[in-house]
Amino acid sequence: MVRNRNRTVAKLRSSTRRPKESQATSRLAAMSARIDERRSGSLARKPVFDKSLNVVAYEIVLGSGSIDEISIEESADGNRRLMVNGVVDLDIESLSADKPVHLPVSSALLQAGLPAELVPDRAELVLGSDVEPTPGVTAAVEDLRRNGYRIILDDLAANPQLTGLVRLADAARVDVGQTQDAPSKQMALLKAADVTMIAERVETYDELRQATKEGFTYFQGSFLGRPDGFKKSRGPASQLASLELITLLQDPEAEISDIANVVRRDVNLSYKILKVVNSAQYSLPRPLGSIEEAVMLVGTKQIVSWVGMMTLAAVADKPPELTRTAMVRARACEFLGARLGRQDTQRFYLVGLFSVIEALLDVPAEQALGSLPLSPDIVDAITSGGGIMGEVLGGVVAHENGDWTLAHIIGLQDEVISEAFLEAVTQTDAMWAKIEAR
């Protein structure tokens, strides 16, 4: 009797254990599904440079990898939107900065066809691991190429199945960060087929120079954010003075007259500010006659952003994209600081803005930042990723690089980071266009 009872208890225990294990597995699966769903809505862009370090295109990087489906949705204002994989609003006009975008596509999308809104002179198609060169896919690629689309093959070493499509390719990426002899084999194949080569994972200026010697036409990678060799000095005094000006302008208690006096000291800066404000966008009844009027009309926040971009661009002889990167990071960090409930969002702005200082001045960040009136926690956030400001900067930079495993910030949903990044991109691009047009 006792024996039977023990057997019954054992069976009950066993039956209760299994559901617990199943529930735990189910919870993990559900959590994983939620992470994948959030990640699938993430979008970043990476610049593609020519030999002069001008941006010639932007690669669109999706959390979901490739584009399997594009649908058209009509918004409330009557505009037609491109929805990618059902979750991402692919606003090419806002993302492209008037340059082509490189879109990762799958076999399914190639065979389904592209919508008319995706015009060939704006969209270039990247074929990667999600493309199998079946007869149907090959025929679709041939048709797309005849219709004017440029075809780009992703790294052939990682995607050897694409080798059969080399004859249809306009360009191909080569991962120059590989240590094996795969890059040289790919290069020989691509040169024989007269396919333009794009060097990716170029991480230093030395690697950039080497890739140029090897015959690459375009370049991608993190080299832009790295110094081109460290200098012994802390940088010219004029450069540091300009950066100090940006720091002082972030004072939330600054008066309009204070800002106007700072701008007025730089004739070129004053001229550009007045030209921008006097543009048709503001429909002024008469031209403005003073910086004070410009500040009052546009607002101190906008003027400070313009000053920051113009001053940063003039600090060093660096590619303009470095300034754009700094402004995007600054705006994204500021936005996320506000979403975290912080009142000192201008400090988050400075962290993002000066995160490129090492590449800007070619001196160690600690040295350059030590010459500026910055608080220790701002310096620590930039140099060591310390504190909440450092965590926000890390999440923004990871998102910028399409590193979805690190693009997280405690207390914020991943989609909030993506929203901040895209808003920063569109605002910076719009501001940049106004300044360049003047």
C-alpha positions as CSV (number, residue, x, y, z in Angstrom):
1,M,0.0,0.0,0.0
2,V,2.8,2.4,0.9
3,R,4.7,1.1,-2.1
4,N,1.8,2.0,-4.4
5,R,1.4,5.3,-2.7
6,N,5.1,6.1,-3.3
7,R,4.8,5.2,-6.9
8,T,1.8,7.5,-7.2
9,V,3.6,10.4,-5.6
10,A,6.6,9.8,-7.9
11,K,4.3,9.9,-10.9
12,L,2.7,13.1,-9.7
13,R,6.1,14.7,-9.1
14,S,7.3,13.6,-12.5
15,S,4.2,14.9,-14.2
16,T,4.5,18.2,-12.5
17,R,8.2,18.6,-13.4
18,R,7.6,18.2,-17.1
19,P,5.2,21.1,-17.5
20,K,7.5,23.3,-15.5
21,E,10.3,22.6,-17.9
22,S,7.9,23.1,-20.8
23,Q,6.8,26.4,-19.4
24,A,10.3,27.6,-19.0
25,T,11.1,26.6,-22.5
26,S,8.0,28.3,-23.7
27,R,8.9,31.5,-21.8
28,L,12.4,31.5,-23.4
29,A,10.9,31.0,-26.8
30,A,8.4,33.8,-26.3
31,M,11.1,36.1,-25.1
32,S,13.3,35.2,-28.1
33,A,10.3,35.9,-30.4
34,R,9.8,39.3,-28.8
35,I,13.5,40.1,-29.2
36,D,13.4,39.0,-32.8
37,E,10.2,41.1,-33.4
38,R,11.7,44.2,-31.9
39,R,15.0,43.7,-33.8
40,S,13.1,43.2,-37.1
41,G,11.9,46.7,-36.9
42,S,15.4,48.1,-36.5
43,L,17.0,50.1,-39.3
44,A,20.4,51.8,-39.7
45,R,22.4,53.1,-42.6
46,K,26.1,52.9,-43.3
47,P,28.0,55.2,-45.7
48,V,29.8,54.0,-48.8
49,F,32.8,56.1,-49.7
50,D,34.8,56.8,-52.9
51,K,38.6,57.3,-53.0
52,S,38.1,61.0,-52.1
53,L,36.1,59.9,-49.1
54,N,32.9,61.4,-50.5
55,V,29.7,59.5,-49.7
56,V,28.4,57.9,-52.9
57,A,25.7,55.7,-51.4
58,Y,24.2,54.5,-48.1
59,E,23.8,50.8,-47.2
60,I,20.5,50.1,-45.4
61,V,21.0,47.6,-42.6
62,L,17.9,45.9,-41.3
63,G,17.5,44.0,-38.0
64,S,15.7,41.3,-40.0
65,G,18.6,40.9,-42.4
66,S,17.2,40.9,-45.9
67,I,14.0,42.3,-47.4
68,D,11.6,39.5,-48.1
69,E,8.5,41.6,-48.8
70,I,7.7,45.2,-49.7
71,S,4.1,46.4,-49.4
72,I,2.6,49.7,-50.2
73,E,0.5,51.5,-47.6
74,E,-1.3,54.8,-48.0
75,S,-0.9,57.1,-45.1
76,A,-3.5,59.6,-43.7
77,D,-1.9,62.4,-45.7
78,G,-2.4,60.5,-49.0
79,N,1.3,59.6,-49.4
80,R,2.2,56.0,-50.3
81,R,4.7,54.4,-48.0
82,L,7.0,51.4,-48.6
83,M,6.6,48.9,-45.7
84,V,9.5,46.4,-45.5
85,N,8.7,42.9,-44.1
86,G,5.5,44.4,-42.7
87,V,7.2,46.4,-39.9
88,V,9.7,48.9,-41.3
89,D,8.7,52.1,-43.0
90,L,11.4,52.5,-45.7
91,D,11.3,56.2,-46.3
92,I,14.0,56.4,-49.0
93,E,13.7,60.1,-49.5
94,S,14.5,60.7,-45.9
95,L,17.2,58.1,-45.6
96,S,19.1,58.6,-48.9
97,A,20.3,62.2,-48.6
98,D,19.8,62.3,-52.4
99,K,22.2,59.4,-52.9
100,P,21.5,55.8,-53.9
101,V,20.7,53.3,-51.2
102,H,21.9,49.7,-51.1
103,L,19.1,47.4,-50.2
104,P,19.6,43.8,-49.1
105,V,17.0,41.6,-50.9
106,S,16.0,37.9,-50.7
107,S,15.2,35.4,-53.4
108,A,11.5,35.7,-52.5
109,L,11.5,39.5,-53.2
110,L,13.5,39.2,-56.4
111,Q,11.0,36.7,-57.9
112,A,8.0,38.6,-56.5
113,G,9.1,41.8,-58.2
114,L,9.8,45.3,-57.0
115,P,7.1,48.1,-56.7
116,A,7.3,51.0,-59.0
117,E,8.0,53.3,-56.1
118,L,11.5,51.7,-55.8
119,V,13.1,53.4,-58.7
120,P,16.4,52.1,-60.2
121,D,18.3,55.4,-59.9
122,R,17.7,55.4,-56.1
123,A,17.8,51.7,-55.1
124,E,20.7,49.4,-55.7
125,L,20.1,45.7,-54.9
126,V,22.4,43.7,-52.6
127,L,22.4,39.9,-53.0
128,G,23.6,38.0,-50.0
129,S,23.0,34.8,-48.0
130,D,19.3,34.9,-48.6
131,V,19.7,34.6,-52.3
132,E,19.8,31.2,-54.0
133,P,20.7,31.5,-57.7
134,T,18.0,29.2,-59.0
135,P,16.9,29.6,-62.7
136,G,14.0,31.7,-61.5
137,V,16.1,34.0,-59.4
138,T,18.7,34.3,-62.2
139,A,16.0,35.3,-64.7
140,A,14.6,37.8,-62.2
141,V,18.1,39.4,-61.7
142,E,18.6,39.6,-65.5
143,D,15.3,41.3,-65.9
144,L,16.0,43.8,-63.1
145,R,19.3,44.6,-64.6
146,R,17.7,45.3,-68.0
147,N,15.4,47.7,-66.2
148,G,18.2,49.7,-64.9
149,Y,18.8,48.3,-61.4
150,R,22.4,47.9,-60.3
151,I,23.3,44.5,-58.8
152,I,25.7,44.2,-55.9
153,L,27.0,40.9,-54.6
154,D,27.8,40.5,-51.0
155,D,31.0,38.9,-49.8
156,L,31.6,35.9,-52.1
157,A,33.7,34.1,-49.5
158,A,30.7,34.0,-47.1
159,N,28.2,33.4,-49.9
160,P,30.0,31.2,-52.5
161,Q,26.6,30.3,-54.0
162,L,26.6,33.8,-55.6
163,T,29.6,33.1,-57.8
164,G,27.4,32.1,-60.7
165,L,25.8,35.6,-60.7
166,V,29.2,37.5,-61.1
167,R,28.4,38.0,-64.8
168,L,25.3,39.9,-63.8
169,A,26.9,42.0,-61.1
170,D,27.8,45.7,-61.3
171,A,29.7,45.6,-58.0
172,A,30.7,43.2,-55.3
173,R,31.8,43.5,-51.7
174,V,35.0,42.0,-50.4
175,D,35.7,41.6,-46.7
176,V,39.2,42.9,-46.4
177,G,39.2,42.1,-42.7
178,Q,39.6,38.4,-43.5
179,T,43.0,36.8,-42.6
180,Q,42.7,34.0,-45.2
181,D,43.5,34.2,-48.8
182,A,39.8,34.5,-49.7
183,P,40.0,38.2,-50.5
184,S,42.7,37.8,-53.1
185,K,40.8,35.0,-54.8
186,Q,37.7,37.1,-54.9
187,M,39.5,40.1,-56.2
188,A,41.1,38.0,-59.1
189,L,37.6,36.7,-60.0
190,L,36.0,40.2,-59.9
191,K,38.8,41.9,-61.8
192,A,38.6,39.3,-64.6
193,A,34.8,39.9,-64.8
194,D,35.3,43.8,-64.7
195,V,33.2,44.1,-61.6
196,T,33.6,47.1,-59.4
197,M,35.1,46.2,-56.0
198,I,33.8,47.5,-52.7
199,A,36.1,47.0,-49.7
200,E,34.2,46.3,-46.5
201,R,35.3,46.1,-42.9
202,V,38.0,48.7,-43.5
203,E,38.8,49.6,-39.9
204,T,41.8,51.9,-40.1
205,Y,43.2,54.6,-42.5
206,D,46.2,52.3,-43.2
207,E,43.8,49.6,-44.4
208,L,42.0,52.2,-46.5
209,R,45.3,53.2,-48.2
210,Q,46.1,49.5,-48.8
211,A,42.7,48.8,-50.2
212,T,43.1,51.7,-52.6
213,K,46.4,50.3,-53.8
214,E,44.8,46.9,-54.4
215,G,42.3,48.4,-56.8
216,F,39.2,48.9,-54.8
217,T,36.9,51.7,-55.9
218,Y,34.6,52.1,-52.9
219,F,35.0,51.6,-49.2
220,Q,33.0,50.8,-46.1
221,G,34.0,50.3,-42.5
222,S,34.7,52.0,-39.2
223,F,37.9,53.8,-40.3
224,L,36.1,57.1,-40.4
225,G,35.7,57.1,-36.6
226,R,39.4,56.2,-36.0
227,P,42.3,58.6,-35.9
228,D,44.7,58.7,-38.8
229,G,47.7,58.2,-36.5
230,F,48.1,60.0,-33.2
231,K,49.8,63.4,-33.1
232,K,52.0,64.4,-30.2
233,S,50.2,67.7,-29.7
234,R,46.8,68.3,-28.3
235,G,45.7,69.9,-31.6
236,P,45.9,73.4,-32.8
237,A,44.6,76.0,-30.4
238,S,42.1,77.3,-33.0
239,Q,40.5,73.9,-33.2
240,L,40.1,73.5,-29.5
241,A,38.7,77.0,-29.2
242,S,36.1,76.1,-31.7
243,L,35.1,73.0,-29.8
244,E,35.0,75.0,-26.6
245,L,32.6,77.4,-28.3
246,I,30.2,74.4,-29.0
247,T,30.5,73.4,-25.3
248,L,29.6,76.9,-24.1
249,L,26.7,77.1,-26.4
250,Q,25.1,74.1,-24.8
251,D,24.5,76.1,-21.6
252,P,20.7,75.9,-21.1
253,E,20.8,79.3,-19.4
254,A,22.5,81.1,-22.3
255,E,20.8,84.3,-23.3
256,I,20.0,85.3,-26.9
257,S,22.5,88.1,-26.7
258,D,25.2,85.7,-25.4
259,I,24.7,83.4,-28.4
260,A,24.6,86.3,-30.8
261,N,27.8,87.7,-29.5
262,V,29.5,84.3,-29.9
263,V,28.3,83.9,-33.5
264,R,29.1,87.4,-34.3
265,R,32.8,86.9,-33.6
266,D,33.1,84.6,-36.6
267,V,32.3,86.5,-39.8
268,N,32.0,83.4,-41.9
269,L,29.6,81.7,-39.4
270,S,27.5,84.9,-39.1
271,Y,27.2,85.1,-42.9
272,K,26.1,81.4,-43.2
273,I,23.6,81.7,-40.4
274,L,21.9,84.8,-41.9
275,K,21.9,83.2,-45.4
276,V,20.1,80.1,-44.0
277,V,17.5,82.1,-42.1
278,N,17.0,84.5,-45.1
279,S,16.2,81.5,-47.3
280,A,12.7,81.0,-48.7
281,Q,11.8,78.5,-46.0
282,Y,11.1,81.2,-43.5
283,S,9.2,83.5,-45.9
284,L,10.5,86.6,-44.2
285,P,8.8,89.9,-45.2
286,R,12.2,91.6,-45.2
287,P,15.8,90.4,-44.9
288,L,17.1,90.2,-41.4
289,G,19.7,92.7,-40.3
290,S,21.2,91.1,-37.2
291,I,22.2,87.8,-35.6
292,E,19.8,88.6,-32.6
293,E,16.9,88.7,-35.0
294,A,17.9,85.4,-36.5
295,V,18.2,83.8,-33.1
296,M,14.8,85.1,-32.0
297,L,13.1,84.0,-35.2
298,V,14.5,80.5,-35.3
299,G,15.0,79.8,-31.7
300,T,18.2,79.2,-29.7
301,K,18.1,75.4,-30.0
302,Q,18.1,75.5,-33.8
303,I,20.8,78.2,-34.0
304,V,23.0,76.2,-31.6
305,S,22.6,73.1,-33.7
306,W,23.6,75.1,-36.8
307,V,26.6,76.6,-35.0
308,G,27.6,73.2,-33.8
309,M,27.5,71.6,-37.3
310,M,29.3,74.6,-39.0
311,T,32.0,74.8,-36.4
312,L,32.6,71.1,-36.2
313,A,32.9,70.9,-40.0
314,A,35.5,73.7,-39.9
315,V,37.6,72.2,-37.1
316,A,39.7,69.7,-39.1
317,D,40.4,68.6,-42.6
318,K,38.2,65.5,-42.4
319,P,35.5,64.0,-44.5
320,P,32.1,65.9,-44.1
321,E,30.5,62.5,-43.1
322,L,32.4,62.6,-39.8
323,T,30.6,65.8,-38.9
324,R,27.3,64.3,-40.0
325,T,28.0,61.2,-37.8
326,A,28.8,63.4,-34.8
327,M,25.5,65.4,-35.2
328,V,23.4,62.3,-35.7
329,R,24.9,60.8,-32.5
330,A,24.4,64.0,-30.6
331,R,20.8,64.3,-31.6
332,A,20.1,60.6,-30.9
333,C,21.7,60.7,-27.5
334,E,19.8,63.9,-26.6
335,F,16.5,62.3,-27.7
336,L,17.2,59.1,-25.7
337,G,18.2,61.1,-22.7
338,A,14.8,62.8,-22.8
339,R,13.1,59.4,-23.1
340,L,14.8,58.3,-20.0
341,G,13.3,61.2,-18.2
342,R,16.5,63.2,-17.8
343,Q,16.4,67.0,-17.7
344,D,20.1,67.5,-18.6
345,T,19.7,66.4,-22.2
346,Q,22.2,68.9,-23.4
347,R,24.9,66.8,-21.6
348,F,23.8,63.7,-23.6
349,Y,24.1,65.9,-26.7
350,L,27.7,66.8,-25.9
351,V,28.6,63.1,-25.3
352,G,27.3,62.2,-28.7
353,L,28.9,65.2,-30.4
354,F,32.4,64.7,-29.0
355,S,32.4,61.0,-29.4
356,V,34.3,61.5,-32.6
357,I,36.9,63.9,-31.2
358,E,39.7,61.3,-31.4
359,A,39.1,60.9,-35.2
360,L,38.5,64.6,-35.6
361,L,41.8,65.8,-34.1
362,D,43.9,62.7,-34.5
363,V,44.9,62.8,-30.8
364,P,43.8,60.6,-27.9
365,A,40.3,61.5,-26.7
366,E,41.5,62.0,-23.1
367,Q,44.0,64.7,-24.2
368,A,41.6,66.5,-26.4
369,L,38.7,66.4,-23.9
370,G,41.0,67.5,-21.1
371,S,41.4,70.9,-22.9
372,L,37.6,71.5,-22.9
373,P,35.4,72.7,-20.0
374,L,33.6,69.3,-19.7
375,S,32.5,67.6,-16.5
376,P,34.3,64.4,-15.5
377,D,31.2,62.2,-16.1
378,I,30.9,63.5,-19.7
379,V,34.6,62.6,-20.3
380,D,34.1,59.2,-18.7
381,A,31.1,58.5,-20.8
382,I,33.0,59.2,-24.0
383,T,36.3,57.6,-23.1
384,S,35.1,54.6,-21.1
385,G,31.4,54.3,-21.7
386,G,30.7,55.0,-18.1
387,G,27.4,56.0,-16.5
388,I,24.0,56.3,-18.2
389,M,25.4,58.7,-20.8
390,G,28.0,56.2,-21.8
391,E,25.4,53.5,-22.0
392,V,23.2,55.6,-24.2
393,L,26.2,56.4,-26.5
394,G,27.1,52.7,-26.7
395,G,23.6,51.8,-27.7
396,V,23.5,54.6,-30.4
397,V,26.9,53.6,-31.9
398,A,26.0,49.9,-31.9
399,H,22.7,50.8,-33.7
400,E,24.7,53.0,-36.1
401,N,26.9,50.0,-37.0
402,G,24.0,47.6,-37.3
403,D,25.3,45.6,-34.3
404,W,21.9,44.5,-33.1
405,T,23.3,42.3,-30.3
406,L,24.7,45.4,-28.5
407,A,22.1,48.0,-29.6
408,H,20.3,48.0,-26.3
409,I,19.8,50.6,-23.5
410,I,18.5,49.6,-20.1
411,G,15.1,51.2,-19.6
412,L,14.3,51.7,-23.3
413,Q,12.7,49.4,-25.9
414,D,14.9,48.7,-28.9
415,E,12.4,50.4,-31.2
416,V,12.9,53.6,-29.2
417,I,16.6,53.6,-30.1
418,S,15.8,53.0,-33.8
419,E,13.2,55.8,-33.7
420,A,15.8,58.2,-32.1
421,F,18.4,57.2,-34.7
422,L,16.1,57.7,-37.7
423,E,14.8,61.1,-36.3
424,A,18.4,62.2,-35.8
425,V,19.4,61.1,-39.3
426,T,16.5,63.0,-41.0
427,Q,16.9,66.1,-38.9
428,T,20.7,66.2,-39.5
429,D,20.4,65.6,-43.2
430,A,17.8,68.4,-43.5
431,M,20.1,70.8,-41.6
432,W,23.1,69.7,-43.6
433,A,21.3,70.3,-46.9
434,K,20.4,73.9,-45.9
435,I,24.0,74.7,-44.8
436,E,25.5,73.2,-48.0
437,A,23.1,75.1,-50.2
438,R,24.2,78.4,-48.8
